[in-house]
Amino acid sequence: PPHSYASLIAQAILTSQEQKMTLREIYEWVQTRYPHLYEANETGWQNTIRHNLSLNRCFRKIPRTQDNGKKGTKGGYWTVDVE
């Protein structure tokens, strides 16, 4: 791969309009830009992305909320913590 997984994740998030992405959106970003390296039917790279998001302190998970302000849909958004 041309970049580390942490670098790929950060690039994906920081280039998004709201600077936050769901896990699925991160997968799609990586696969769109590097289709020959990361195929949809292979799960190893997806597991590595999840692992990097969970263990790397520069990534922070933000829960999704519904319009009424209560916790909503399963999952959440990932963002880069610049502090």
N, CA, C and O atoms as a GROMACS GRO file, in nm:
protein
  332
    1PRO      N    1   0.082  -0.121   0.000
    1PRO     CA    2   0.000   0.000   0.000
    1PRO      C    3   0.085   0.126   0.000
    1PRO      O    4   0.192   0.128   0.061
    2PRO      N    5   0.040   0.231  -0.067
    2PRO     CA    6   0.119   0.354  -0.077
    2PRO      C    7   0.125   0.434   0.052
    2PRO      O    8   0.213   0.518   0.069
    3HIS      N    9   0.031   0.411   0.145
    3HIS     CA   10   0.024   0.486   0.270
    3HIS      C   11  -0.010   0.390   0.384
    3HIS      O   12  -0.059   0.280   0.360
    4SER      N   13   0.017   0.432   0.506
    4SER     CA   14  -0.027   0.352   0.621
    4SER      C   15  -0.180   0.360   0.630
    4SER      O   16  -0.242   0.450   0.574
    5TYR      N   17  -0.238   0.265   0.701
    5TYR     CA   18  -0.383   0.268   0.718
    5TYR      C   19  -0.427   0.394   0.791
    5TYR      O   20  -0.528   0.454   0.756
    6ALA      N   21  -0.353   0.434   0.893
    6ALA     CA   22  -0.388   0.556   0.967
    6ALA      C   23  -0.387   0.677   0.874
    6ALA      O   24  -0.472   0.764   0.884
    7SER      N   25  -0.290   0.681   0.784
    7SER     CA   26  -0.282   0.791   0.689
    7SER      C   27  -0.400   0.789   0.592
    7SER      O   28  -0.457   0.894   0.562
    8LEU      N   29  -0.436   0.672   0.543
    8LEU     CA   30  -0.551   0.661   0.452
    8LEU      C   31  -0.679   0.707   0.520
    8LEU      O   32  -0.759   0.780   0.461
    9ILE      N   33  -0.698   0.665   0.645
    9ILE     CA   34  -0.818   0.702   0.719
    9ILE      C   35  -0.822   0.854   0.739
    9ILE      O   36  -0.925   0.917   0.717
   10ALA      N   37  -0.710   0.911   0.781
   10ALA     CA   38  -0.704   1.055   0.803
   10ALA      C   39  -0.731   1.132   0.674
   10ALA      O   40  -0.804   1.231   0.675
   11GLN      N   41  -0.673   1.086   0.563
   11GLN     CA   42  -0.698   1.151   0.434
   11GLN      C   43  -0.847   1.148   0.400
   11GLN      O   44  -0.904   1.248   0.357
   12ALA      N   45  -0.908   1.033   0.419
   12ALA     CA   46  -1.050   1.018   0.389
   12ALA      C   47  -1.133   1.117   0.470
   12ALA      O   48  -1.216   1.190   0.414
   13ILE      N   49  -1.111   1.120   0.599
   13ILE     CA   50  -1.190   1.206   0.687
   13ILE      C   51  -1.164   1.354   0.658
   13ILE      O   52  -1.258   1.432   0.647
   14LEU      N   53  -1.039   1.391   0.644
   14LEU     CA   54  -1.005   1.532   0.627
   14LEU      C   55  -1.045   1.588   0.491
   14LEU      O   56  -1.060   1.709   0.477
   15THR      N   57  -1.064   1.502   0.392
   15THR     CA   58  -1.108   1.550   0.261
   15THR      C   59  -1.260   1.549   0.247
   15THR      O   60  -1.313   1.596   0.147
   16SER      N   61  -1.330   1.496   0.347
   16SER     CA   62  -1.476   1.497   0.341
   16SER      C   63  -1.527   1.636   0.376
   16SER      O   64  -1.462   1.711   0.448
   17GLN      N   65  -1.642   1.669   0.324
   17GLN     CA   66  -1.697   1.804   0.340
   17GLN      C   67  -1.716   1.842   0.487
   17GLN      O   68  -1.684   1.954   0.526
   18GLU      N   69  -1.766   1.749   0.568
   18GLU     CA   70  -1.792   1.779   0.709
   18GLU      C   71  -1.680   1.734   0.802
   18GLU      O   72  -1.689   1.750   0.923
   19GLN      N   73  -1.575   1.679   0.745
   19GLN     CA   74  -1.460   1.626   0.818
   19GLN      C   75  -1.501   1.523   0.923
   19GLN      O   76  -1.447   1.518   1.033
   20LYS      N   77  -1.598   1.442   0.884
   20LYS     CA   78  -1.638   1.325   0.962
   20LYS      C   79  -1.698   1.226   0.864
   20LYS      O   80  -1.758   1.264   0.764
   21MET      N   81  -1.680   1.097   0.894
   21MET     CA   82  -1.730   0.993   0.805
   21MET      C   83  -1.775   0.873   0.886
   21MET      O   84  -1.725   0.848   0.996
   22THR      N   85  -1.870   0.798   0.830
   22THR     CA   86  -1.906   0.670   0.890
   22THR      C   87  -1.802   0.567   0.847
   22THR      O   88  -1.723   0.591   0.756
   23LEU      N   89  -1.804   0.454   0.912
   23LEU     CA   90  -1.711   0.347   0.876
   23LEU      C   91  -1.733   0.306   0.730
   23LEU      O   92  -1.636   0.288   0.656
   24ARG      N   93  -1.856   0.293   0.691
   24ARG     CA   94  -1.888   0.255   0.552
   24ARG      C   95  -1.832   0.358   0.454
   24ARG      O   96  -1.778   0.321   0.349
   25GLU      N   97  -1.845   0.485   0.486
   25GLU     CA   98  -1.794   0.590   0.398
   25GLU      C   99  -1.642   0.584   0.388
   25GLU      O  100  -1.586   0.610   0.281
   26ILE      N  101  -1.575   0.551   0.496
   26ILE     CA  102  -1.429   0.536   0.493
   26ILE      C  103  -1.391   0.420   0.402
   26ILE      O  104  -1.301   0.432   0.319
   27TYR      N  105  -1.460   0.306   0.417
   27TYR     CA  106  -1.436   0.192   0.328
   27TYR      C  107  -1.452   0.232   0.182
   27TYR      O  108  -1.366   0.202   0.099
   28GLU      N  109  -1.561   0.301   0.152
   28GLU     CA  110  -1.589   0.340   0.013
   28GLU      C  111  -1.483   0.436  -0.040
   28GLU      O  112  -1.443   0.425  -0.157
   29TRP      N  113  -1.437   0.528   0.041
   29TRP     CA  114  -1.333   0.623   0.000
   29TRP      C  115  -1.205   0.548  -0.036
   29TRP      O  116  -1.146   0.572  -0.141
   30VAL      N  117  -1.164   0.458   0.051
   30VAL     CA  118  -1.040   0.382   0.027
   30VAL      C  119  -1.054   0.296  -0.098
   30VAL      O  120  -0.965   0.294  -0.183
   31GLN      N  121  -1.165   0.227  -0.110
   31GLN     CA  122  -1.184   0.137  -0.223
   31GLN      C  123  -1.195   0.213  -0.355
   31GLN      O  124  -1.147   0.164  -0.458
   32THR      N  125  -1.255   0.331  -0.354
   32THR     CA  126  -1.267   0.412  -0.476
   32THR      C  127  -1.131   0.460  -0.524
   32THR      O  128  -1.105   0.462  -0.644
   33ARG      N  129  -1.045   0.499  -0.432
   33ARG     CA  130  -0.915   0.553  -0.470
   33ARG      C  131  -0.809   0.447  -0.496
   33ARG      O  132  -0.714   0.471  -0.572
   34TYR      N  133  -0.823   0.331  -0.436
   34TYR     CA  134  -0.725   0.223  -0.452
   34TYR      C  135  -0.795   0.090  -0.481
   34TYR      O  136  -0.779  -0.005  -0.404
   35PRO      N  137  -0.874   0.082  -0.589
   35PRO     CA  138  -0.952  -0.038  -0.615
   35PRO      C  139  -0.868  -0.163  -0.639
   35PRO      O  140  -0.912  -0.274  -0.609
   36HIS      N  141  -0.750  -0.146  -0.692
   36HIS     CA  142  -0.664  -0.261  -0.720
   36HIS      C  143  -0.600  -0.316  -0.593
   36HIS      O  144  -0.554  -0.430  -0.592
   37LEU      N  145  -0.595  -0.238  -0.486
   37LEU     CA  146  -0.535  -0.283  -0.360
   37LEU      C  147  -0.639  -0.330  -0.259
   37LEU      O  148  -0.613  -0.420  -0.180
   38TYR      N  149  -0.757  -0.268  -0.263
   38TYR     CA  150  -0.858  -0.296  -0.162
   38TYR      C  151  -0.989  -0.334  -0.229
   38TYR      O  152  -1.066  -0.248  -0.271
   39GLU      N  153  -1.012  -0.464  -0.240
   39GLU     CA  154  -1.132  -0.514  -0.307
   39GLU      C  155  -1.245  -0.533  -0.206
   39GLU      O  156  -1.221  -0.569  -0.091
   40ALA      N  157  -1.367  -0.508  -0.250
   40ALA     CA  158  -1.484  -0.513  -0.160
   40ALA      C  159  -1.505  -0.651  -0.100
   40ALA      O  160  -1.548  -0.661   0.015
   41ASN      N  161  -1.475  -0.756  -0.174
   41ASN     CA  162  -1.501  -0.891  -0.124
   41ASN      C  163  -1.392  -0.943  -0.031
   41ASN      O  164  -1.404  -1.054   0.022
   42GLU      N  165  -1.287  -0.867  -0.010
   42GLU     CA  166  -1.182  -0.905   0.083
   42GLU      C  167  -1.202  -0.826   0.212
   42GLU      O  168  -1.216  -0.703   0.208
   43THR      N  169  -1.202  -0.894   0.325
   43THR     CA  170  -1.233  -0.826   0.450
   43THR      C  171  -1.111  -0.792   0.534
   43THR      O  172  -1.124  -0.720   0.633
   44GLY      N  173  -0.994  -0.841   0.499
   44GLY     CA  174  -0.875  -0.816   0.579
   44GLY      C  175  -0.844  -0.669   0.595
   44GLY      O  176  -0.816  -0.624   0.707
   45TRP      N  177  -0.849  -0.593   0.488
   45TRP     CA  178  -0.819  -0.450   0.497
   45TRP      C  179  -0.927  -0.376   0.575
   45TRP      O  180  -0.897  -0.277   0.642
   46GLN      N  181  -1.052  -0.422   0.567
   46GLN     CA  182  -1.158  -0.358   0.644
   46GLN      C  183  -1.138  -0.382   0.793
   46GLN      O  184  -1.160  -0.291   0.874
   47ASN      N  185  -1.097  -0.501   0.830
   47ASN     CA  186  -1.065  -0.531   0.970
   47ASN      C  187  -0.952  -0.442   1.019
   47ASN      O  188  -0.955  -0.393   1.132
   48THR      N  189  -0.852  -0.420   0.936
   48THR     CA  190  -0.738  -0.336   0.973
   48THR      C  191  -0.780  -0.191   0.990
   48THR      O  192  -0.730  -0.122   1.079
   49ILE      N  193  -0.870  -0.144   0.908
   49ILE     CA  194  -0.921  -0.007   0.923
   49ILE      C  195  -0.995   0.006   1.056
   49ILE      O  196  -0.972   0.102   1.130
   50ARG      N  197  -1.082  -0.089   1.088
   50ARG     CA  198  -1.154  -0.084   1.216
   50ARG      C  199  -1.056  -0.086   1.333
   50ARG      O  200  -1.073  -0.012   1.430
   51HIS      N  201  -0.956  -0.170   1.324
   51HIS     CA  202  -0.853  -0.180   1.428
   51HIS      C  203  -0.782  -0.046   1.446
   51HIS      O  204  -0.762  -0.001   1.559
   52ASN      N  205  -0.742   0.016   1.338
   52ASN     CA  206  -0.673   0.146   1.344
   52ASN      C  207  -0.763   0.255   1.402
   52ASN      O  208  -0.716   0.338   1.480
   53LEU      N  209  -0.888   0.257   1.366
   53LEU     CA  210  -0.980   0.357   1.419
   53LEU      C  211  -0.996   0.342   1.571
   53LEU      O  212  -1.000   0.441   1.644
   54SER      N  213  -1.004   0.219   1.616
   54SER     CA  214  -1.026   0.194   1.758
   54SER      C  215  -0.903   0.220   1.844
   54SER      O  216  -0.915   0.268   1.956
   55LEU      N  217  -0.785   0.190   1.792
   55LEU     CA  218  -0.665   0.196   1.875
   55LEU      C  219  -0.583   0.323   1.859
   55LEU      O  220  -0.501   0.355   1.946
   56ASN      N  221  -0.603   0.396   1.751
   56ASN     CA  222  -0.522   0.515   1.728
   56ASN      C  223  -0.591   0.636   1.791
   56ASN      O  224  -0.705   0.667   1.758
   57ARG      N  225  -0.522   0.702   1.881
   57ARG     CA  226  -0.582   0.813   1.958
   57ARG      C  227  -0.617   0.935   1.873
   57ARG      O  228  -0.690   1.022   1.919
   58CYS      N  229  -0.566   0.943   1.753
   58CYS     CA  230  -0.599   1.060   1.671
   58CYS      C  231  -0.738   1.051   1.610
   58CYS      O  232  -0.787   1.148   1.553
   59PHE      N  233  -0.803   0.934   1.620
   59PHE     CA  234  -0.938   0.918   1.568
   59PHE      C  235  -1.038   0.916   1.683
   59PHE      O  236  -1.016   0.849   1.784
   60ARG      N  237  -1.145   0.989   1.666
   60ARG     CA  238  -1.246   0.998   1.770
   60ARG      C  239  -1.382   0.965   1.711
   60ARG      O  240  -1.417   1.013   1.603
   61LYS      N  241  -1.459   0.883   1.783
   61LYS     CA  242  -1.592   0.844   1.737
   61LYS      C  243  -1.696   0.937   1.797
   61LYS      O  244  -1.695   0.966   1.917
   62ILE      N  245  -1.786   0.985   1.711
   62ILE     CA  246  -1.895   1.074   1.752
   62ILE      C  247  -2.026   1.000   1.727
   62ILE      O  248  -2.051   0.956   1.615
   63PRO      N  249  -2.109   0.984   1.829
   63PRO     CA  250  -2.236   0.912   1.808
   63PRO      C  251  -2.328   0.987   1.712
   63PRO      O  252  -2.329   1.110   1.709
   64ARG      N  253  -2.404   0.911   1.636
   64ARG     CA  254  -2.506   0.972   1.549
   64ARG      C  255  -2.623   1.014   1.636
   64ARG      O  256  -2.652   0.950   1.737
   65THR      N  257  -2.689   1.119   1.598
   65THR     CA  258  -2.809   1.162   1.671
   65THR      C  259  -2.924   1.178   1.573
   65THR      O  260  -2.904   1.208   1.456
   66GLN      N  261  -3.043   1.159   1.625
   66GLN     CA  262  -3.162   1.182   1.545
   66GLN      C  263  -3.194   1.331   1.552
   66GLN      O  264  -3.130   1.405   1.626
   67ASP      N  265  -3.291   1.374   1.475
   67ASP     CA  266  -3.329   1.515   1.472
   67ASP      C  267  -3.372   1.568   1.609
   67ASP      O  268  -3.357   1.686   1.637
   68ASN      N  269  -3.427   1.480   1.694
   68ASN     CA  270  -3.473   1.525   1.824
   68ASN      C  271  -3.361   1.528   1.929
   68ASN      O  272  -3.386   1.556   2.046
   69GLY      N  273  -3.239   1.501   1.887
   69GLY     CA  274  -3.125   1.509   1.977
   69GLY      C  275  -3.094   1.382   2.054
   69GLY      O  276  -2.995   1.377   2.126
   70LYS      N  277  -3.179   1.280   2.041
   70LYS     CA  278  -3.153   1.153   2.110
   70LYS      C  279  -3.057   1.069   2.027
   70LYS      O  280  -3.045   1.088   1.906
   71LYS      N  281  -2.989   0.976   2.096
   71LYS     CA  282  -2.900   0.887   2.021
   71LYS      C  283  -2.980   0.814   1.915
   71LYS      O  284  -3.094   0.774   1.936
   72GLY      N  285  -2.918   0.798   1.800
   72GLY     CA  286  -2.990   0.740   1.688
   72GLY      C  287  -2.931   0.610   1.639
   72GLY      O  288  -2.909   0.517   1.715
   73THR      N  289  -2.907   0.607   1.513
   73THR     CA  290  -2.864   0.489   1.440
   73THR      C  291  -2.737   0.429   1.498
   73THR      O  292  -2.651   0.498   1.552
   74LYS      N  293  -2.729   0.297   1.486
   74LYS     CA  294  -2.609   0.226   1.531
   74LYS      C  295  -2.487   0.280   1.457
   74LYS      O  296  -2.497   0.327   1.344
   75GLY      N  297  -2.374   0.272   1.522
   75GLY     CA  298  -2.252   0.323   1.462
   75GLY      C  299  -2.232   0.468   1.499
   75GLY      O  300  -2.284   0.515   1.600
   76GLY      N  301  -2.161   0.536   1.419
   76GLY     CA  302  -2.137   0.677   1.445
   76GLY      C  303  -2.046   0.733   1.339
   76GLY      O  304  -2.018   0.669   1.238
   77TYR      N  305  -2.001   0.852   1.364
   77TYR     CA  306  -1.908   0.918   1.274
   77TYR      C  307  -1.768   0.914   1.334
   77TYR      O  308  -1.752   0.915   1.456
   78TRP      N  309  -1.670   0.909   1.248
   78TRP     CA  310  -1.530   0.917   1.290
   78TRP      C  311  -1.474   1.050   1.245
   78TRP      O  312  -1.502   1.097   1.135
   79THR      N  313  -1.393   1.109   1.330
   79THR     CA  314  -1.329   1.235   1.298
   79THR      C  315  -1.183   1.228   1.342
   79THR      O  316  -1.144   1.138   1.416
   80VAL      N  317  -1.104   1.322   1.295
   80VAL     CA  318  -0.964   1.329   1.335
   80VAL      C  319  -0.955   1.428   1.450
   80VAL      O  320  -0.999   1.543   1.438
   81ASP      N  321  -0.899   1.384   1.560
   81ASP     CA  322  -0.882   1.469   1.678
   81ASP      C  323  -0.747   1.538   1.665
   81ASP      O  324  -0.642   1.475   1.675
   82VAL      N  325  -0.750   1.668   1.642
   82VAL     CA  326  -0.626   1.742   1.615
   82VAL      C  327  -0.550   1.781   1.741
   82VAL      O  328  -0.439   1.834   1.733
   83GLU      N  329  -0.607   1.757   1.857
   83GLU     CA  330  -0.538   1.792   1.982
   83GLU      C  331  -0.440   1.686   2.023
   83GLU      O  332  -0.374   1.700   2.126
   0.00000   0.00000   0.00000
